[in-house]
Amino acid sequence: MANQKSDLHRQQEIDQDRQNKQQDQQFEQNQQDQQQQQNHQYQHHIPNQQRQQNVKDQKDIQRQKDQQN
């Protein structure tokens, strides 16, 4: 009887272990997915901001030239 109990207990621990590992893997996968999505958004976001900044710089330069003349 005691053997059956410990076998059952061991099996439960193994199952619990396996579940934990699966959850960890799922969590890591989610983290990676989120990271990729963030990177993707980031890449899209930058050029737009950069472009606006460039336009602003050009206007400033033009304004300075105008003032000098």
C-alpha positions as a Markdown table, in Angstrom:
| # | Residue | x | y | z |
|---|---|---|---|---|
| 1 | Met | 0.0 | 0.0 | 0.0 |
| 2 | Ala | 2.8 | 2.4 | 0.9 |
| 3 | Asn | 4.5 | 1.7 | -2.4 |
| 4 | Gln | 1.5 | 2.5 | -4.4 |
| 5 | Lys | 1.1 | 5.7 | -2.5 |
| 6 | Ser | 4.7 | 6.8 | -3.1 |
| 7 | Asp | 4.5 | 5.8 | -6.8 |
| 8 | Leu | 1.3 | 7.9 | -7.2 |
| 9 | His | 3.0 | 10.8 | -5.4 |
| 10 | Arg | 6.1 | 10.5 | -7.6 |
| 11 | Gln | 3.9 | 10.5 | -10.7 |
| 12 | Gln | 2.1 | 13.6 | -9.5 |
| 13 | Glu | 5.5 | 15.3 | -9.0 |
| 14 | Ile | 6.6 | 14.3 | -12.5 |
| 15 | Asp | 3.4 | 15.6 | -14.0 |
| 16 | Gln | 3.7 | 18.8 | -12.0 |
| 17 | Asp | 7.3 | 19.2 | -13.2 |
| 18 | Arg | 6.2 | 18.6 | -16.8 |
| 19 | Gln | 3.5 | 21.2 | -16.5 |
| 20 | Asn | 5.8 | 23.7 | -15.0 |
| 21 | Lys | 8.3 | 23.3 | -17.8 |
| 22 | Gln | 5.6 | 23.7 | -20.4 |
| 23 | Gln | 4.4 | 26.9 | -18.7 |
| 24 | Asp | 8.0 | 28.2 | -18.6 |
| 25 | Gln | 8.5 | 27.4 | -22.3 |
| 26 | Gln | 5.1 | 29.1 | -23.1 |
| 27 | Phe | 6.2 | 32.1 | -21.0 |
| 28 | Glu | 9.5 | 32.4 | -22.8 |
| 29 | Gln | 7.9 | 32.0 | -26.2 |
| 30 | Asn | 5.4 | 34.8 | -25.3 |
| 31 | Gln | 8.3 | 37.0 | -24.1 |
| 32 | Gln | 10.1 | 36.5 | -27.4 |
| 33 | Asp | 6.9 | 37.1 | -29.4 |
| 34 | Gln | 6.3 | 40.3 | -27.5 |
| 35 | Gln | 9.9 | 41.4 | -28.0 |
| 36 | Gln | 9.7 | 40.8 | -31.7 |
| 37 | Gln | 6.4 | 42.8 | -31.9 |
| 38 | Gln | 8.0 | 45.6 | -30.0 |
| 39 | Asn | 11.0 | 45.6 | -32.2 |
| 40 | His | 8.8 | 45.6 | -35.2 |
| 41 | Gln | 6.8 | 48.6 | -34.0 |
| 42 | Tyr | 10.0 | 50.3 | -33.0 |
| 43 | Gln | 11.4 | 49.9 | -36.5 |
| 44 | His | 8.3 | 51.4 | -38.0 |
| 45 | His | 8.2 | 54.2 | -35.5 |
| 46 | Ile | 11.7 | 55.5 | -35.8 |
| 47 | Pro | 11.9 | 56.4 | -39.5 |
| 48 | Asn | 8.7 | 58.4 | -39.2 |
| 49 | Gln | 10.0 | 60.4 | -36.3 |
| 50 | Gln | 13.4 | 60.7 | -38.0 |
| 51 | Arg | 11.7 | 62.0 | -41.1 |
| 52 | Gln | 9.8 | 64.6 | -39.2 |
| 53 | Gln | 13.0 | 65.7 | -37.4 |
| 54 | Asn | 14.8 | 66.0 | -40.7 |
| 55 | Val | 12.0 | 68.2 | -42.2 |
| 56 | Lys | 12.1 | 70.3 | -39.0 |
| 57 | Asp | 15.9 | 70.6 | -39.3 |
| 58 | Gln | 15.7 | 71.7 | -42.9 |
| 59 | Lys | 13.1 | 74.3 | -42.1 |
| 60 | Asp | 15.3 | 75.6 | -39.3 |
| 61 | Ile | 18.3 | 75.8 | -41.6 |
| 62 | Gln | 16.2 | 77.6 | -44.2 |
| 63 | Arg | 15.0 | 80.0 | -41.6 |
| 64 | Gln | 18.6 | 80.7 | -40.4 |
| 65 | Lys | 19.7 | 81.3 | -44.0 |
| 66 | Asp | 16.8 | 83.7 | -44.5 |
| 67 | Gln | 17.7 | 85.6 | -41.4 |
| 68 | Gln | 21.4 | 85.9 | -42.5 |
| 69 | Asn | 20.3 | 87.3 | -45.8 |
